Amino acid sequence: MSFLELVGLVASFLSITGVTLKGLAKTPFKNEVTGYIADLETRAVLWAEFDLEVKQAVISSMEDILANSRKLLSTCSSDPELKKVIQTIVKATKTEVSNIYSYDDRTREGQYKIFMSLQKFRTEMAKALSTLCAALGIEPSKTELKSLIINMATVRPRT
């Protein structure tokens, strides 16, 4: 089964209120979304092992993703379905960056909370990206991003 077939199957089970794959496929902003996904392929925060992560670097990378997501959101604001998907990314990123800021990475409890926030962020990103990739026929070139999307899109981390 190809990547696009698999994310199409996964995306058909996921739902972002008011978004259909057929409706999203009609967006005139496919090139912008393709560029956005290409940028995400450079963001190791989406797949790096947790023990390799440093709190400030995680926050910085997530803030870059948030800024790029907001930029895409302003570009595609005329497409209501794409706008909803990107708003989902913005909301999840903003929430988890705020959470990670508040946790003390010098304690085991803080490290655990950072890990869980990072997992929630990755899961929400994977769900939104599976929808975008399936609807627009975009296949990331990096194996790491493909793996994130396939492995995390159906995960529901504990809070």
N, C-alpha and C positions, 0 to 999 in steps of 0.2 A: 504494500500500500504506500503510495507516495505521500510526501509531507502535506501537500494541498488537499489530498483526499482525507487524510487523517484529521487535519484541522477543520475541514468542512464538517466532518462527523462530530467532532468535539463542539464546534461552534453551534451546531444545530441543537445541542442539548443545553447550551448556555443561553442566558437571556439578559439582555440589557433592555430595559423597558423602552418600548417605542422604536426598537431597531430590528429590522429584518435584513437578512443577508442579501435578498434580491433588491431591496431598497438601497442598501449601502453600496451595492455593486454599481449603481448608477451615478455615484458621486463624480463630479468633474475634478476632484482634487486627488486623483490617484497618484500623480507624480509627487505631490507634496507629502502624501502618506508614505510613499516608497522612500523618499529622502529621510523622513522621520525614522522609519524602521532601520534604514542603513545607519543612521546615527546611533540608534540603540545597540547596534551590533558592536559598537566600541565601548559599551558600558559594562564592565566586568561586575559591577554591583548587582547585575541581574542574575549572575550565575556563579561567581567566585565562591569558593568554600568559605564558610563563616570564620574559620580560624585564620584566614588570610585577610580578613576585613579589619579596617581601622575605623573607629567611629567617625572621626572628622572626614575621612576620605569617603565613607559611605554617604554622609550628609551632603558633602560637596557634589558627589556624582548624582545623588537623587535631586538636589536643587537644580543641577544642569538639566536633568530630564524634565523637571517641573517647568523650567523656563522654556524649553523647547516645546513642551506640550502646550503651554499657554500660547506660544507663538503660532503653533499649528491651529489651535482653537480659534484664535483671532482671524487667521487666514480662511478657515473653513466655516465660519459662523453662519454662512448662508445655506449650508446643508444641514438640516435638522438631525438626520440620523448619524452622520459623521460627528457632528457636534456633541451628541449624547455619548458616543463612545469615548471621545477625547475628554469630555467632562468627567467621565468615570476614572480615567487615568489621572487627571489633575486632582480630583478629590482624594483618591487613594494615596497618591504621592504626597500631597500636602499633609494629610492626616498622619502618615507614617513618619515623615520627616519631623514633624512636630513631636510625635511620640519619642522618636530616637533622641532628639535634643534633650528631652526631659529625663532620660535614663542615665544612671551612673555606671559607666562601663568598667569601673574598678571593683564592682561587686558582682558576685555570681548571679544574684537576682537581676541586676541591671543588664548583665550580659545576656541572660535568658530573655529578658524583655526586648532587647535590641534584636536578638535572633528571631523572635516571634514577629516583631514588626517588619523585619526584613522579609520574612517568609510571606507575610500577608501582602506586602507590597509586590513581591514577585508573583504571587498568585493572581492578584488583581491585574497586574500588567499582562500576564500570560493569557488570562481570559479575554481581555480587550484585544490583545494582539492576535489571538486565534480568530476572533471575529473579523478583524481587519484583513488578515491574511487570507482567510477563506472567502470573504466577500469580494476582495479586489484581486485575488489570484497572485498575491505577493509571496514569494518564497525567499526568506532570508538566506544570505550566502554563508553565514557563520553557523556551524554545527551547534555551538553553545546556545545561540538564541533559538534555533529550532528545537533543541532539547528542552529549553526552558518552557517554551510554548506547549510542547507535547506533554511534558511531565507535570507541569504545574497548573495547567488550565482546569483540570478537574479536581484539584486538591482543595480541601477546606481546612485551613489551619485552625487549631484551637486558639481561643483568645484568653 
